[in-house]
């Protein structure tokens, strides 16, 4: 099976110039850093003790940032390497003014490239976040006797059954994990069946998040007398639904403005055309165009600004849930005092939504009328601060448990 996997990896490398070229055209890759995926770097780095974190994209990177901030203060640690696969996650990293932490793109998981990566960076500890399982990298890290930690581990039932089809291959890979810190009991069970020996449930790191102050005075001033409906991580076809909702609510609240923060900002022009075709006045954040009293929809197509808009709103629709995607993480808007609306497809965050439902700060919607009723009922009522306090306390305890386990390997 490893031989087949390696053959597929080599085939991918052969076709990767075409794949990456298409991604460059669509704005999904950084032309100045594309060679990092082949382990070709623009400058040489000193050979110092390195702690390595890897997360696929924005959500995974944000979940580990609080731990990186703690480690930045550790004088014994000389360098922290943070890798990811997406352009958006690299842009999020740029927000933080880290002194020891370097960002690089994760290499293609081919045997020779992963060996090259390890020999170049020489990590003393490799920490993978969420569901990042890479066969060649795990095998080569294990050969070098570098501890592999799976932090905030998450294996969905769909992913588990895919791995089970190749159980012998799966156990060869998962058995290389030194310690797994899964988000929940379900993942812990799956990891054990897949061959992980050392498992400790430490909770979902995404429950923790630092609340930022909104310092954008222009936004605060404009939205001060507005009723705001925030829609985050939206996917294809969801924006059309949101446009219909906006029209219905605006019949009651003339001062309504809907903020849409799409999951993939390269879809901005498509969303813009779709909403304008529905006779809605739309402004994009990236255009720099001034908001005016006739603005219906404000599309936030910039990185790292979501908390500004959570702070301004008190009701939020979390996307990827009206379409069969599995939903996106609702915790950040919830921590920022928003009541959460979602569709039926929330398989990726069942446990999180169950917790929020018990706290009575989330509701499933089925259609336009359903969502309209809830928004009209909730738009004037902010969340109880006691609920937010519970979420923040839970998050702090989870962060502490995860850090304590990681810290054992730093010593």
N, C-alpha and C positions, 0 to 999 in steps of 0.2 A: 504493500500500500504506500509506503514511503517513496518507493521508486516511482509510482504513478504520480504521487503528489509533486515530486521533484520535476518530472517530465512536464506536468501542467504549469509549474512555476517557470520553467525555461520557455515554454510556449508563450506564456504571458509576457516574459521579458522581450521576446522577439516581436510581439505585436504592441508592446507598451508605447513605442514612439507614436503610433497612430492613436492609441487610446488617450495618451497624455495630450496630444495635439488637439484632439476634440475637446478635452476638458479645459485646455488653455483658452480655446475659442469661446467656450461657454462661461469662462470666468471662474472655473472651479480649481484651477491650479495657479501657482505663482511662477511666472516665467523665469524669474531670477533665482529660484531655488529648486527647480524641478530635478536637477541632478542629485540632490540630496537623497532622492529615492533610489539612487544607484550607489549610494555611499560615496559620492564625490562632493567634497565640501570646499567652500570658498577660501577658508583659511585653516591653518593648523592650530590645534589646541594642545595645551600642555598636558603631560601625563600626570594627572593628579587623581586622588581618590574621588570617585564619582558614584553618586546615588542616582539611579535611573528610574523615571516614571514614564509609563506609556498609556495614553488614552486615545481612543479613536477620534473623537471630535469635541465640540464645545461642552456638552453636558458632562462628559467624563473629566475633561480638564478642569472645569469649574468645581467639580466635586473634590478634587485633590488639592486645589489651590490653598485651602486653609492649612493643610499639612505641610506643604512646601513653605509657606510663610513661617511656620514654627521652625522648620529645619534650616531656613536661611539664617536664623539666629545662632545656630550651633557652630561654634568656632572650629570644631574638629572636622566638619564637612567643608571640603574645599570647592566642590562643584556638584551641582544638581543638573542632570540632563532631563529635559521634558520633551518627549516626542509625541507626535500626533499624525494623522493622515490627511486632515482637511485644511484648506486655506483659511476657513472661518475660525478654526481653533488657534491657528498661528496668529491671527489678528487679535483674538481675545488675549492671548499671552502678552502681546505688545502693550496692553493696558497697564500691566503690572511692571513696576520699576525694580525688578529683581537684580541683586548684585552678584549672586552666585549661580543663578539658574540660566541655562542656555536652552533655547528651543531648536529642535531639528526635526525634519520629517522622517517618519518611520520608513525603513527600506522595504523593498519588495522581499517577500518571504521565500527567498531562494537560498539554497544551502551556502554557496560561496559568498553571496552578499551578506547574509547574516553573520558569517564568520568574520568577514571584513568589518562589519559594523562593531562587533564585540572587540576585535583587536584594535580598532581605532579609538573607541571611547573607554575601553577597559572598565566597565562598571563593576563595583563590588557588591551591588545589590540591585536586582531588577524587579520592579513593581509594576504589574499590569492591572489596569483598572476595568472593572465591569465585566465584559464578556470577551475580552481580547485574548484569544487563544491562538498562538502561532506555532505550528509544528516544528519548522526548521529552527526558529529562534530558540524555542524551548529545549530542543535536543542539544544545540550548540552551547547554550548557557550551562546546561547540565554537565556537559563534557568538561567545561572550564570550572566546574564546582562553584558556580555563582548562584546564590539563593534566589529562587523565583517566588515572589509573593503575588497572589491574586487578591487585590483589595476591592472592596465593594462589589464582590463577585455576583454575577447574575447570569443564570442559565434559564432560558424560557423552556416551556414544555416542547415547543416546536423545535428548538435548537437541540434539546436533549435527545429527542427521538431520531433526529438526523445523525447525531453522533453514535447512537446505539446501533445504527445500521452497519457501522464500522467499528465495533466495540474493541477489537484487538488493537487497531490503530489508535483509537481514542485513549485506551489505557496506557499505551506507550507514551502518549503526550501528557495526559493529565497527571500521571504518576510522577512527572518531573517537577510538579508544583511543590515547593517546600512547605508553604502555608497558604491556606485559602481562608479569606475572611468574607464569607457570603453575606448578602443583604438580608436573606430570609431563610426560613426552614426548608422551603421547597428547593431552593438552589443548593442548600447543604446536602439534601438527599440525593439530588442529581450528581453533584460532585463526587460523593462517596461511591456511587454506582459506576462512575466513569474512571475511578481509580485514584482519586486524591486521598491521601492518608491522614494528613493533618488539617483539620477543619475547625474553625471557631467562629460562630455566628456573632458578628459585632454590630450589625445594623446597617441601615442605608445612609451613607455619608451625605446624600442629597437632602437629608432632613436638616443638615446644618448649612447655614449661609449667612454671610455678613451683610447686614442691611446698610446700604449706602444712602447718604443724604443727597437729595435732589438739589443740586446747586445751579441748575439751569433756570435762571430768573425769567428769561423770556418765555419759556414754556409755562412756568408757574403762573406768570401774569396772564397769559392767553387762556389757560385752562381754568383759571380761578372761578369763573362764573359759568362753566360748562358742565354738562352731564356727560360723563365719559364711559364708553364701553370699550374695553381693551381685549383684543383677540391676538393670541400669541401662538407661535409655532404652527401657523396654518399651512395646509396642504392644498393641492389642486382640487378644485370644486368646492372647497369650504368657503372661499372668499365670496363666491356668488351667493351662497346661503347667507353669509354675514351682511352682504349688501341688501338683501331682502329684509332681514331683521332690522337693519338701520332705518329703512324706509318706514317700517311699521312703528318703531319706537318714536321716530321723529314726528309722527302725527300727534303724539302726546307731549313730547319734550322737544320743542323747537331748537333748544340750545345743545342738542346732542351732537357729539362728535365721536366717531368710531376710529380707534387706533388699531391698525393691522400690522403685526410684526410677523412676516412670513418665515417659515422654517428655512427656506432657501431664497436668499435675496436675488439670485440670478433670475427668478421668476417675476421680478418687479414689473417689467413692461407688460407682460401677459396679464397680470393682476390689474394693472392700471387700465389697460384697454377694455378688459372685461367689465370693470366697475363703471368706467365712463360710458360704456355702451348701454349701461342700465340707468343713464341720466343722473349719475352721482358726481359731485364735485370732489375731485381727488387731488391731493398734494403729496409728493414724496419727500421724505426727510433729506435724501441725498441731493435733491434739486436746489435746496437752500431757499426755495420759494416761500414767501411769507404766508403764514396762515391767516385766513380772513373769516368773517362771520358766516360766509356761505359755504365754507369747507364742510363736506360730509365725512370724507374718509382721509385719514392721515396714515400713509404707508411708511413705516419705519424700516428703511432698507439700509441701515447702517449697523455696525457691530458694537456690542458692549453697552447698549443704552436701554435695555429692557427695564431695568429697575427704575429708571426715571419715570417711566409711564405706569409701572405698577404703583408707584408712590402717588400718582395723580388720580388713579382710578380706585374703585372699590368693588368692581365686578369684572371678572375676566373669563373669557372662553379659551380653553386650551385645546389646540388643534390636534390633527392626526387621529381624531376620535369620531368624526362624522364619516370618515372614509376608512376602509379596512387596512389601516396602517398599524394600529395597536396603541395609539395615543402617545403623547409627549408628557414630560414630567411637570406636574402641577404645583410642586412644592415652592418654587421661588415666588410666584404670585400669591400663594397662600400665606407665606411668611410676611409678605408685604401688605397684609390685611385685605386681600381680595376674596370675595365669594367666587367659587370656581364652578363654571358650567362646562359640560363635556358631553360627547356623543356616546354611542354604545360600544365603540371599539377602544377598549382601554386595557387590553391583554398585557401590554408591556409594564403597566403600573397598577396591577390589581390590588396589591397589598397597600400601596400608598393611597389609592382612592378609597379603600376600605377604612383606613385610618381617618382620612379627612371626612368621610361620610359619618363616622361615629362622632366626630366633633361638630357635625352639622354645618360644614362650610363648603359643601359641594353638592351638585345636583345634576343628574343625567337628563338631557333633553332629546326629544325625538323628532320634533318638527318646528317650523317657524312659530306657530301659535304657542307651543309649549315654551319655547325660549322667550317669546314676547311676554308671557304672563310672569315668568320668573324675574326677568329684567325689570319690568314695571314695579314689581314688588320689592326688589332688592336695591334698586338704583339710589335710593335715598338713605339706606341703612348700612352703616359701616359695621365691620366685624367687631365682635367683642375682643378687647385687648387680652382678656384671659386666655382665649383660644390661641392667640399668637404666642403668648408667653409659654404655653404648654409645648407648642411646636419648637420654639427656640431652646427650651430646656432639654427636650428630647434630643435635638440636634447636637447640643454641646456634649451630652453624655456619650452619644455615638462617636463623635469626633475623638473624644478622649480615649475610648476603648480601642479604636482603630490605631490611633497614634501610639498607644502603649505597646501594642503588638508589633508594630513596625519598628519601634525604638529598640526592642530586644535584639533585632538583627543589626542595628547600627552599632551596638556595643560589642 
